Amino acid sequence: MDLIEAINSRKSIRAYKPDPVPKAVIEDILKTASRAPSGINYQPWEFVVVTGDVLERLKAASLARLNAGETPTWEIGGNSYRGPLPETYRERAIALSARMYGLLGITRENRQARIEWSRQGFRFFGAPAAIIITMDKAFGNNNFFDLGLVTQTVALAALHHGLGTCIQGQGVMYPQAVREVTGIPESKYLVISLSIGYPDWTAPVNKLHSDREPLEKTTTWLGFE
Ligand SMILES: Cc1cc2nc3c(=O)[nH]c(=O)nc-3n(C[C@H](O)[C@H](O)[C@H](O)COP(=O)(O)O)c2cc1C
């Protein structure tokens, strides 16, 4: 696949076929993604790839905490829900939700269906495998940028194999559950996860192609004619 085509066609996949992804394929993806740049070539990322019985236990552990009413938290990074953001950012998030729930046939009022949909996220949207990306806590608040680069590169490399991904905060939002099941020690930040698998293109949610702002809103050109 052409590079530009890959970048333009990558999108979050939120429904998967059950077909397993061969270990060798994920190995190839992670090898390619590890070519991502990082500050002073630290390569601060570490991958934990989960499938089969371990993945089932991981989903069950997170869902048990969700069902018990425990608030999901992101140890590090995360989305800004707290401070008041300028309206333009809120609008983008609302537009995404509206389009996604529209495709899912879930109305604004149907709180129960929305909660059930959020559970799907904690099930990695039915993907046959998940990748958890961690970083040694010795890095403190630095070098998270590098993990973003490797994460996007995983998502792009996956396309080469006909695979889809969804970068998911949800996968690490019950950190204790993740640590219990995977054995990832406290000395590592649970930074992000990805679900990975063969997309179910019949699922309406996978028809979502999220919007982007025109460059006029995001770019300043200086010194051009
Ligand atoms: C750091 C990060 C965390 C995300 N966490 C979630 C998540 O927990 N659940 C989810 O459904 N999508 C999640 N997403 C996907 C975003 O919603 C998605 O990338 C964005 O809406 C743009 O859509 P696209 O990926 O289809 O281009 C996350 C994306 C990023 C970069």
The ligand as an SDF file (V2000), in Angstrom:
LIG
                    3D

 31 33  0  0  0  0  0  0  0  0999 V2000
   -4.4720    8.5180   22.7000 C   0  0  0  0  0  0  0  0  0  0  0  0
   -5.7390    8.0070   22.0760 C   0  0  0  0  0  0  0  0  0  0  0  0
   -6.6590    7.3160   22.8600 C   0  0  0  0  0  0  0  0  0  0  0  0
   -7.8470    6.8170   22.2870 C   0  0  0  0  0  0  0  0  0  0  0  0
   -8.7160    6.0870   23.0570 N   0  0  0  0  0  0  0  0  0  0  0  0
   -9.8290    5.5820   22.5030 C   0  0  0  0  0  0  0  0  0  0  0  0
  -10.7030    4.7630   23.2710 C   0  0  0  0  0  0  0  0  0  0  0  0
  -10.4610    4.4860   24.4420 O   0  0  0  0  0  0  0  0  0  0  0  0
  -11.8110    4.2710   22.6570 N   0  0  0  0  0  0  0  0  0  0  0  0
  -12.0990    4.5380   21.3490 C   0  0  0  0  0  0  0  0  0  0  0  0
  -13.1260    4.0640   20.8560 O   0  0  0  0  0  0  0  0  0  0  0  0
  -11.2660    5.3020   20.5900 N   0  0  0  0  0  0  0  0  0  0  0  0
  -10.1520    5.8200   21.1340 C   0  0  0  0  0  0  0  0  0  0  0  0
   -9.2770    6.5680   20.3690 N   0  0  0  0  0  0  0  0  0  0  0  0
   -9.5610    6.7730   18.9450 C   0  0  0  0  0  0  0  0  0  0  0  0
   -9.9850    8.1980   18.6320 C   0  0  0  0  0  0  0  0  0  0  0  0
  -11.3180    8.4070   19.0250 O   0  0  0  0  0  0  0  0  0  0  0  0
   -9.8150    8.4180   17.1310 C   0  0  0  0  0  0  0  0  0  0  0  0
   -8.4540    8.2870   16.7870 O   0  0  0  0  0  0  0  0  0  0  0  0
  -10.2840    9.7910   16.6660 C   0  0  0  0  0  0  0  0  0  0  0  0
  -11.6590    9.9290   16.8850 O   0  0  0  0  0  0  0  0  0  0  0  0
   -9.9980    9.9960   15.1730 C   0  0  0  0  0  0  0  0  0  0  0  0
  -10.6190    8.9650   14.4220 O   0  0  0  0  0  0  0  0  0  0  0  0
   -9.8090    7.9670   13.4960 P   0  0  0  0  0  0  0  0  0  0  0  0
   -8.8190    7.2330   14.3480 O   0  0  0  0  0  0  0  0  0  0  0  0
  -10.8700    7.0420   12.9550 O   0  0  0  0  0  0  0  0  0  0  0  0
   -9.1250    8.7740   12.4300 O   0  0  0  0  0  0  0  0  0  0  0  0
   -8.1010    7.0560   20.9120 C   0  0  0  0  0  0  0  0  0  0  0  0
   -7.1540    7.7230   20.1290 C   0  0  0  0  0  0  0  0  0  0  0  0
   -5.9930    8.1870   20.6960 C   0  0  0  0  0  0  0  0  0  0  0  0
   -4.9680    8.8980   19.8220 C   0  0  0  0  0  0  0  0  0  0  0  0
  1  2  1  0
  2  3  1  0
  2 30  2  0
  3  4  2  0
  4  5  1  0
  4 28  1  0
  5  6  2  0
  6  7  1  0
  6 13  1  0
  7  8  2  0
  7  9  1  0
  9 10  1  0
 10 11  2  0
 10 12  1  0
 12 13  2  0
 13 14  1  0
 14 15  1  0
 14 28  1  0
 15 16  1  0
 16 17  1  0
 16 18  1  0
 18 19  1  0
 18 20  1  0
 20 21  1  0
 20 22  1  0
 22 23  1  0
 23 24  1  0
 24 25  2  0
 24 26  1  0
 24 27  1  0
 28 29  2  0
 29 30  1  0
 30 31  1  0
M  END
$$$$
